[in-house]
């Protein structure tokens, strides 16, 4: 049996954070503002300046919100 755990400390991610999620294979959430629903959740397959591909579908970076894990910086 698979168990899904939703992480509550996701945030809108920047290009650097998207790259971080991509490198580590962490999933991101794609949120549609028109339907006000999550339309995709998974690992990034392709990442570039125009779109993000998840599960074979491309999502324009200017049309959707992307949520993912943020890279925490060490505090001194």
Secondary structure, DSSP 8 states (H G I E B T S, - for coil): -------S--EE--HHHHHHHHHHT-EEEEEETTTTEEEEEEE-SEE-SSEEEETTEEEETTTSEEEE--------
